[in-house]
């Protein structure tokens, strides 16, 4: 059974940092592109960053220069380092495979206070 579990969210002041983790099980992790998404109530889920199996990374314009996605294939984990957080980064963050999606997990709440 394929499972992706997010963790690491929390409450932080504007300008602060958090590191999110996405732990995978049940998949040949290293061959897949893994992405982080976020969603706020009433809005569509948006792609924040993605990490391809070959190492290529891509970011939404809104987080470029502030967020860094990385992966540890041995641990089957993808990370999202979030620096210089802004109140508009407040959302539930999820991870998934953009090209072969699995069921969405619970996500992890990130709240940035002003």
C-alpha positions, 0 to 999 in steps of 0.5 A: 500500500502506497502511503505518503505521510506529512509532518513538521508543520506548526505555528511560527512568526513571520520571518521564521522557518519550518522544515516539513517532511514527507515520508513514503512507504510502499513505493520505489521512491527514488524513481518518482517525482515528489511534490509539495502542495498547499491548500487554504480553505476555499481555494484550490490546492497549489503546487509549491515545489517538486523534486524529480528523480534526477535531481531537478527541482521547480518552485512556484514563483511565490516561494522561490528563494525562500523554500528549498525542496530536497530528498533523501532516497535512502530514507524515502523522505522529501523535505521542504525547508521554508525560510522567511515565512509570510502570513500568506504561506499559511495553509495545509501542506501535502505531498504527492506524486504529481505524475502518478498521484496516490490518495491524499494524506492528512497534510500538515498545518502551517500557520504563520502569524504576523 
